[in-house]
């Protein structure tokens, strides 16, 4: 009868022989094990992030999509739409919600797939689809008309809302938006992570790790040339690097060029007061190709270029953005 130690030694020897005989299978098995372990770890951190950052607002179900929103203040309704990869806490940490709530009824949604809002897998949530979804949400909240502000990707949602539901949009404030199709390397890079199946594997394994490593560099580019303000520490990074949110972000990146291409011929239809605002030194979007060109297409628009500011003007130029909201509101009274 063999002792247990002898059995263990024999088993280890057999494993070593198998590894040498079938190196490809061994490599695949090892990689699969590593990916599985990474996915489990990322799932744990995602659940922890949600526990550490519970919902601060309310939920509303529209077309089987659960949307999280925050509502503050009284007065004329003001809707805020955040950019790609972001959430309500962006506007919250910037101080814009508190500023606006002094004079407006501010309603801020986590867009589908971001923050605490869910994103269905069986629907392609283009800006137009999101606009229709939010219009139904506002109907449920008894909002007949609103001043609508969108930042970055949220500007595309705001534009879609104005094009598809013009009677709802009293005035537009478009900040750091992408309005016309251009060649973008980041869009190409997002195509694989956005694919069903393969994208899920990447978002649950590699993407959260890479996103954490790249976070400081991404912030420098988004905020540059200005430094990241201290108040941005209130933004929950761990919520932003959850697998579900990273995949939603990849899908929206992949939709950027097609969405801009579809909108580009309809800007002339916008006849509500529109304030276009952008940082002069935006490192993510060429404002001459985007904001300046849009100003030429929208007859009822005014353009404000913020000197020394980058893409994140809601954070680094909050008073300027608040002034743009007040200007848009005043334009509707003329």
Number of C-alpha atoms within 10 A of each C-alpha: 3 6 7 9 9 10 11 11 11 12 12 12 12 11 13 12 11 13 14 10 11 11 11 11 12 15 12 11 12 12 12 12 12 13 17 15 13 17 20 14 13 22 17 12 18 22 14 13 18 16 10 12 14 10 15 13 15 12 15 14 14 14 8 10 15 18 24 23 20 17 18 17 18 14 13 17 20 30 24 22 26 26 25 21 21 24 26 26 19 21 22 19 19 24 18 20 26 16 16 20 19 13 15 22 20 25 23 24 25 23 28 21 25 28 27 26 22 20 20 13 10 6 8 14 20 18 24 21 15 20 22 18 18 19 20 16 18 17 12 13 11 9 18 14 20 22 26 27 29 22 27 22 24 25 27 27 28 27 28 23 25 23 21 14 14 17 13 19 23 23 29 29 28 28 28 29 26 26 27 20 17 15 8 13 8 12 17 11 13 19 16 17 23 23 16 12 11 11 21 18 18 20 25 25 22 15 21 25 15 11 18 15 11 11 13 12 11 13 13 15 18 20 23 21 17 16 14 18 11 10 14 18 11 12 18 19 15 18 25 22 26 25 25 21 27 27 27 24 23 23 24 24 22 21 20 21 18 12 21 17 14 13 19 14 11 14 19 15 13 19 16 21 22 29 25 25 25 32 27 19 20 23 17 18 22 19 23 12 14 18 26 18 13 23 20 14 17 20 16 16 20 19 17 18 16 17 12 14 22 28 29 27 23 23 24 23 20 17 15 16 25 18 12 24 23 16 17 25 23 12 16 13 6 5
